[in-house]
């Protein structure tokens, strides 16, 4: 099982990459191109997967403290 800290680190790393990608395109006065857009969507999907896993860990931790 991947440690929670690693999942959070990956989530934040992806977020920063996405922000940089958008900022780079904006600074060039354009939208994301096809390849950038595809990568952006993949990163977003991975971010959602990580967030779901992080949330689930929180729920499980809360259940464990109830006993």
C-alpha angles and dihedrals in degrees: 000000000000113000115251092237091057092051091050091048091050091047092053092043091054090047090054092048091051091049091049092049093052093043092051092052091046092051088054090050096244145101123252112287122232096272093044091048092051091050091046091054092048091050091048091051091050089049091054091049091051093047091052091050092047091049091049091052089053092051092048091048090051091051091050092055091052093068 
